[in-house]
Amino acid sequence: MRPVHLDPAVPPGGTDPRQYARLLARAHEAVLSGEAPPASPRPVIQESWQRMLATGVDPDRGVDTGPLSVEEVEHQRRTCGLSEVLDTLRGSLLSIADASWHILVIADPEGRVLWRGGSRAVLTRAQSLGFVEGASWSESAVGTNAIGTALVARRPVQVHSAEHFVRTHHAWTCAAAPIRSPRDGRLLGVIDVSGPASTFHPSTLALVDAVGRLAEAELRTAHLGDLERLRAVAAPVLARIPDRAVVADRHGWVAAVSGLAPVDRVTLPVTVQDGQVWLPTLGRCAVEPLPGGWLLRVMEEESAAPTRIVLDVRQPRQASLTVEGPSGTWTHELSPRHAEVLLVLAEHRAGRTAAQLADDLFGDPGRTVTVRAEVSRLRRQLAGLLQHRPYRFADGARIEVVRPDDPSRLLPHSTAPAVCRLRRTAEAGRAAARDGKAGERAEARPRKPGEREPAGAPAEPGGAPAEATAAPTAPADADALAGAGR
């Protein structure tokens, strides 16, 4: 179950939402003017505003992306995965939204509105903002808002009044929570409750989050039912074969095993086909299709270790690990914490003890229990790729790290001391390289008539040494140039 992280838009303790909205409006205008705001917005809002300023979203109108067609909306409804829990979402929130002058909105993973309902008067007001089915409510389209910002933050978000980046949304308050698939952790979409800013209530965020969890629980129950059906199909198959084998669904969740210790899940390639595949938890396996899953028969000969492991951290929240083995390539998406762990281990090929890794991640060598639990979860997903005592990548594996071009974008949300050090080191190296190139260009620049050679310049071919100047600052300048070349 995902952790609770609820941050109501208006501070608790009797804060007047109307007065707070006026304070937010002054902070909003100050930030847009490049001035110091009278009060700092919440971190989730401040980060979103910075993204909007960096991408150039118009604070008066947003970006007109145009709504999806009716056919495209219907396609998204069928394929996004939320139609299975639509009755639960509507039954839990629609009547409450209607009675409290709110509307219920369900959006896909791109922030496109797929379903709406609730107060007719508020629906009409939403229509004037373009808050209609098919419209994009992502941050890149309409700036900071509960739907778009929850998609970026990957957690429940409440946005009130002038916390919205676009001014025309300041009369609104909204709360949204993402819904994930229990099968593969994929983001299915967002559930949102929006209404006039005067209807703000801090419990709305908790209510939306609770309904989102209820929907995820329903999806989890359906998934367990699918595994039971796969298990029934697998039982007679496993009874007829002597090999060690695993029956897993399309996402790697294990329905049954034979001759092996029980496991919850195996990491499968993005695309599985009949034939053979190398898996980190099992080694080389023969693959056979079953209704709703795969039969993985472990081959008895020794499995070759993967030859190349690529850790891709170019995207802020989309890190991945790609393994090229003897039977092909597979990719595993990483959580932010697991990306930090693997990045540290990639930088320290000799390995890290639990205390060292705790210091790397938390700045506290004493947090070894947390580290061991986190690495244990990671090793269950990537068994065979990670070793322990000390923690390290498998011996003989070739590790590559693909970093962003801008060093400041290296896991930018991470506060782990080791990651912060890597960012600083990369930025310093980039600055030194830039300064070195500038110095080379200066040396290569043709001199104007009468311009003297730099001090210590070599003699002209066939002539006497060029005259050197001895200005008082020459030693310091020389040191600076030497430093730039290092």
DRENDREN-171194 format. One record per residue (C-alpha): residue in three letters; x, y, z. Coordinates in steps of 0.2 Angstrom, whole numbers, always signed. Layout:
 type    px    py    pz
  ala     X     Y     Z
...
***
This chain:
 type    px    py    pz
  met    +0    +0    +0
  arg    +7   +17    -5
  pro   +12   +29   +10
  val    +1   +43   +15
  his    +7   +60   +11
  leu    -7   +73   +13
  asp    -3   +91   +13
  pro   -19  +102   +14
  ala   -18  +118    +5
  val   -23  +129   +19
  pro   -12  +128   +35
  pro   -22  +120   +50
  gly   -26  +128   +66
  gly   -40  +140   +62
  thr   -32  +149   +47
  asp   -45  +159   +37
  pro   -45  +152   +19
  arg   -51  +169   +12
  gln   -37  +179   +20
  tyr   -24  +165   +15
  ala   -31  +166    -3
  arg   -27  +185    -3
  leu    -9  +181    +4
  leu    -7  +168   -10
  ala   -12  +181   -23
  arg    +2  +193   -17
  ala   +14  +179   -17
  his    +9  +174   -34
  glu   +11  +191   -41
  ala   +28  +194   -33
  val   +35  +178   -40
  leu   +29  +182   -58
  ser   +37  +199   -56
  gly   +53  +192   -50
  glu   +52  +199   -32
  ala   +53  +191   -15
  pro   +35  +184   -10
  pro   +28  +190    +6
  ala   +26  +172   +11
  ser   +34  +156    +3
  pro   +21  +144    -5
  arg   +21  +126    +0
  pro   +36  +116    -8
  val   +25  +107   -20
  ile   +18  +123   -26
  gln   +34  +132   -27
  glu   +42  +118   -37
  ser   +27  +118   -49
  trp   +28  +137   -51
  gln   +47  +136   -55
  arg   +43  +123   -69
  met   +30  +134   -76
  leu   +41  +149   -77
  ala   +55  +138   -85
  thr   +43  +131   -98
  gly   +35  +148  -102
  val   +17  +144   -98
  asp    +6  +160  -100
  pro    +0  +165   -82
  asp   -16  +173   -90
  arg   -22  +160  -102
  gly   -11  +144  -101
  val    -8  +135  -117
  asp   -22  +130  -129
  thr   -19  +112  -134
  gly   -37  +109  -140
  pro   -48   +95  -133
  leu   -48   +77  -139
  ser   -62   +72  -151
  val   -76   +61  -145
  glu   -69   +46  -153
  glu   -52   +49  -145
  val   -61   +51  -128
  glu   -70   +35  -130
  his   -54   +26  -134
  gln   -45   +33  -119
  arg   -59   +28  -108
  arg   -58   +10  -114
  thr   -39    +8  -113
  cys   -34   +18   -98
  gly   -39    +5   -85
  leu   -50   +15   -75
  ser   -67    +9   -82
  glu   -66    -6   -71
  val   -68    +5   -56
  leu   -78   +19   -63
  asp   -94   +14   -53
  thr   -84   +14   -37
  leu   -77   +31   -40
  arg   -94   +39   -45
  gly  -103   +30   -32
  ser   -91   +36   -18
  leu   -89   +54   -23
  leu  -103   +60   -36
  ser  -117   +63   -24
  ile  -105   +71   -11
  ala   -98   +83   -25
  asp  -115   +87   -31
  ala  -121   +92   -13
  ser  -106  +102    -9
  trp  -106  +112   -25
  his   -91  +103   -32
  ile   -88   +92   -48
  leu   -80   +75   -49
  val   -67   +74   -63
  ile   -58   +58   -69
  ala   -42   +61   -80
  asp   -30   +49   -89
  pro   -12   +48   -86
  glu    -9   +63   -98
  gly   -21   +74   -88
  arg   -35   +73  -101
  val   -52   +74   -94
  leu   -62   +58   -97
  trp   -77   +59   -86
  arg   -86   +73   -77
  gly  -101   +75   -65
  gly  -108   +84   -50
  ser  -116  +101   -47
  arg  -124  +107   -63
  ala  -120  +125   -59
  val  -101  +121   -56
  leu  -101  +111   -72
  thr  -107  +126   -81
  arg   -93  +137   -73
  ala   -80  +124   -78
  gln   -86  +124   -96
  ser   -81  +143   -97
  leu   -63  +138   -92
  gly   -62  +124  -105
  phe   -63  +111   -91
  val   -73   +99  -102
  glu   -71   +81  -107
  gly   -56   +79  -119
  ala   -47   +94  -112
  ser   -29   +93  -106
  trp   -27   +98   -88
  ser    -8   +94   -87
  glu    +4  +107   -80
  ser   +11  +110   -97
  ala    -7  +115  -103
  val   -15  +125   -89
  gly    -1  +127   -76
  thr    -1  +122   -58
  asn   -17  +113   -54
  ala   -22   +98   -44
  ile   -24   +86   -58
  gly    -8   +90   -67
  thr    +3   +93   -52
  ala    -3   +76   -44
  leu    +3   +68   -60
  val   +20   +76   -58
  ala   +22   +74   -40
  arg   +14   +56   -40
  arg    +5   +59   -24
  pro   -12   +67   -18
  val   -11   +86   -21
  gln   -23  +100   -15
  val   -22  +117   -25
  his   -32  +132   -18
  ser   -35  +149   -26
  ala   -19  +158   -31
  glu    -9  +143   -29
  his   -15  +139   -47
  phe    -2  +147   -59
  val   -15  +153   -72
  arg   -25  +168   -65
  thr   -41  +163   -72
  his   -41  +148   -60
  his   -39  +158   -44
  ala   -57  +157   -41
  trp   -56  +138   -39
  thr   -50  +125   -26
  cys   -47  +107   -31
  ala   -40   +91   -24
  ala   -33   +76   -34
  ala   -26   +59   -31
  pro   -17   +47   -43
  ile   -23   +29   -46
  arg   -10   +16   -50
  ser   -12    -2   -57
  pro    -8   -15   -44
  arg    -2   -26   -58
  asp   +13   -16   -64
  gly   +13    +0   -54
  arg    +8   +10   -69
  leu    -1   +26   -67
  leu   -19   +24   -73
  gly   -25   +42   -71
  val   -31   +54   -58
  ile   -47   +57   -48
  asp   -51   +75   -44
  val   -64   +85   -35
  ser   -65  +104   -39
  gly   -76  +118   -35
  pro   -77  +137   -31
  ala   -63  +143   -19
  ser   -76  +148    -6
  thr   -81  +130    -4
  phe   -63  +125    +2
  his   -62  +111   +15
  pro   -46  +103   +21
  ser   -54   +86   +22
  thr   -58   +85    +3
  leu   -40   +80    +0
  ala   -41   +65   +13
  leu   -58   +60    +5
  val   -51   +60   -13
  asp   -36   +50    -7
  ala   -47   +37    +2
  val   -58   +35   -13
  gly   -42   +33   -24
  arg   -36   +19   -12
  leu   -53   +11   -12
  ala   -52   +10   -31
  glu   -34    +3   -31
  ala   -40   -10   -18
  glu   -54   -15   -30
  leu   -41   -17   -44
  arg   -30   -27   -33
  thr   -44   -39   -29
  ala   -48   -41   -48
  his   -29   -45   -50
  leu   -29   -58   -37
  gly   -44   -66   -45
  asp   -34   -67   -62
  leu   -20   -75   -53
  glu   -32   -88   -45
  arg   -38   -93   -63
  leu   -20   -94   -69
  arg   -16  -105   -55
  ala   -30  -117   -59
  val   -24  -118   -77
  ala    -6  -121   -71
  ala    -9  -135   -59
  pro   -11  -149   -71
  val    +3  -142   -82
  leu   +16  -142   -68
  ala   +10  -159   -62
  arg   +16  -167   -79
  ile   +33  -159   -80
  pro   +49  -164   -69
  asp   +58  -147   -72
  arg   +59  -133   -60
  ala   +46  -120   -66
  val   +37  -105   -63
  val   +20   -99   -69
  ala   +18   -80   -69
  asp    +6   -68   -77
  arg   +10   -55   -90
  his   +17   -43   -77
  gly   +28   -56   -68
  trp   +17   -60   -53
  val   +19   -78   -49
  ala    +4   -89   -48
  ala   +13  -106   -45
  val   +30  -114   -44
  ser   +37  -131   -45
  gly   +54  -137   -37
  leu   +58  -119   -32
  ala   +56  -108   -17
  pro   +40   -98   -18
  val   +42   -80   -24
  asp   +30   -66   -26
  arg   +36   -59   -43
  val   +49   -61   -56
  thr   +56   -48   -67
  leu   +51   -51   -85
  pro   +57   -42  -101
  val   +45   -29  -108
  thr   +41   -41  -123
  val   +40   -59  -119
  gln   +40   -72  -133
  asp   +40   -91  -135
  gly   +58   -97  -135
  gln   +71   -93  -122
  val   +75   -79  -110
  trp   +87   -74   -97
  leu   +79   -69   -81
  pro   +88   -61   -66
  thr   +79   -72   -53
  leu   +80   -88   -62
  gly   +93   -88   -75
  arg   +90   -95   -93
  cys   +72  -101   -95
  ala   +62  -109  -109
  val   +46   -99  -111
  glu   +29  -106  -116
  pro   +12   -97  -117
  leu    -2  -100  -105
  pro   -19   -92  -105
  gly   -16   -76   -95
  gly    +3   -79   -92
  trp   +18   -89   -96
  leu   +26  -105   -91
  leu   +45  -102   -87
  arg   +55  -119   -86
  val   +72  -116   -79
  met   +85  -124   -89
  glu   +97  -134   -80
  glu  +114  -129   -88
  glu  +123  -115   -80
  ser  +116   -98   -85
  ala  +128   -85   -92
  ala  +129   -68   -82
  pro  +122   -53   -90
  thr  +136   -44  -100
  arg  +130   -26   -99
  ile  +119   -16   -87
  val  +114    +2   -91
  leu  +107   +13   -78
  asp   +97   +27   -86
  val   +95   +42   -75
  arg   +92   +56   -88
  gln   +73   +59   -84
  pro   +70   +66   -66
  arg   +57   +53   -61
  gln   +58   +40   -74
  ala   +75   +30   -70
  ser   +77   +13   -77
  leu   +89    -2   -77
  thr   +92   -11   -94
  val  +100   -28   -94
  glu  +108   -35  -110
  gly  +109   -54  -107
  pro  +113   -69  -118
  ser   +95   -71  -122
  gly   +91   -53  -126
  thr   +87   -37  -117
  trp   +75   -32  -103
  thr   +71   -15   -94
  his   +65   -12   -77
  glu   +58    +4   -71
  leu   +65   +11   -54
  ser   +58   +20   -40
  pro   +67   +36   -35
  arg   +75   +27   -20
  his   +80   +12   -30
  ala   +88   +24   -43
  glu   +98   +32   -29
  val  +104   +16   -22
  leu  +110    +9   -39
  leu  +118   +26   -44
  val  +128   +25   -28
  leu  +133    +7   -31
  ala  +138   +11   -49
  glu  +150   +24   -43
  his  +157   +12   -30
  arg  +160    -4   -40
  ala  +170   -11   -25
  gly  +154   -10   -15
  arg  +147    -1    +0
  thr  +143    -8   +17
  ala  +126    -5   +25
  ala  +133   +10   +36
  gln  +142   +18   +21
  leu  +126   +16   +10
  ala  +116   +24   +25
  asp  +128   +38   +25
  asp  +127   +40    +6
  leu  +108   +40    +6
  phe  +103   +49   +23
  gly  +119   +57   +29
  asp  +117   +45   +44
  pro  +128   +29   +45
  gly  +116   +23   +59
  arg  +101   +20   +48
  thr  +107    +3   +43
  val   +90    -6   +46
  thr   +82    +6   +33
  val   +95    +3   +21
  arg   +95   -16   +23
  ala   +76   -17   +20
  glu   +77    -6    +5
  val   +91   -16    -3
  ser   +82   -32    +1
  arg   +67   -26    -9
  leu   +78   -21   -23
  arg   +88   -38   -23
  arg   +71   -47   -24
  gln   +67   -38   -40
  leu   +85   -39   -47
  ala   +91   -55   -40
  gly  +108   -61   -48
  leu  +112   -43   -52
  leu  +116   -37   -34
  gln  +127   -45   -22
  his  +130   -41    -3
  arg  +144   -41   +10
  pro  +147   -27    +4
  tyr  +132   -22    -7
  arg  +138   -21   -25
  phe  +134   -25   -43
  ala  +137   -43   -49
  asp  +155   -47   -52
  gly  +160   -47   -70
  ala  +145   -36   -76
  arg  +149   -21   -86
  ile  +140    -6   -79
  glu  +136   +10   -88
  val  +127   +26   -82
  val  +117   +37   -94
  arg  +117   +54   -86
  pro  +107   +70   -91
  asp  +117   +83  -101
  asp  +113   +96   -88
  pro  +121   +90   -71
  ser  +108   +99   -61
  arg   +95   +87   -68
  leu  +103   +72   -61
  leu   +89   +65   -50
  pro   +85   +83   -46
  his   +72   +78   -32
  ser   +85   +68   -23
  thr   +92   +75    -7
  ala  +104   +60    -4
  pro  +121   +67    +1
  ala  +130   +55   -12
  val  +118   +61   -26
  cys  +121   +79   -21
  arg  +140   +77   -22
  leu  +139   +69   -39
  arg  +129   +84   -45
  arg  +141   +96   -38
  thr  +156   +86   -45
  ala  +148   +85   -62
  glu  +144  +104   -62
  ala  +161  +108   -57
  gly  +169   +98   -71
  arg  +157  +105   -84
  ala  +162  +123   -78
  ala  +180  +118   -79
  ala  +178  +111   -96
  arg  +169  +127  -102
  asp  +182  +138   -95
  gly  +196  +128  -103
  lys  +187  +130  -120
  ala  +186  +148  -117
  gly  +204  +149  -114
  glu  +209  +139  -129
  arg  +198  +151  -140
  ala  +207  +166  -132
  glu  +224  +159  -136
  ala  +219  +155  -154
  arg  +212  +173  -157
  pro  +222  +182  -170
  arg  +231  +197  -162
  lys  +228  +215  -168
  pro  +242  +225  -175
  gly  +253  +231  -160
  glu  +245  +219  -148
  arg  +259  +211  -137
  glu  +262  +193  -135
  pro  +256  +186  -118
  ala  +270  +185  -105
  gly  +281  +170  -108
  ala  +276  +168  -126
  pro  +288  +158  -137
  ala  +300  +166  -149
  glu  +294  +169  -167
  pro  +301  +157  -179
  gly  +319  +163  -183
  gly  +318  +178  -172
  ala  +320  +184  -154
  pro  +308  +180  -140
  ala  +293  +191  -139
  glu  +294  +205  -127
  ala  +285  +200  -110
  thr  +276  +212   -99
  ala  +277  +212   -80
  ala  +261  +219   -74
  pro  +258  +218   -55
  thr  +244  +206   -58
  ala  +253  +194   -70
  pro  +256  +180   -56
  ala  +238  +180   -51
  asp  +232  +179   -70
  ala  +244  +165   -73
  asp  +237  +155   -58
  ala  +219  +158   -64
  leu  +224  +152   -82
  ala  +233  +137   -74
  gly  +217  +133   -63
  ala  +206  +134   -79
  gly  +217  +121   -88
  arg  +216  +109   -73
***
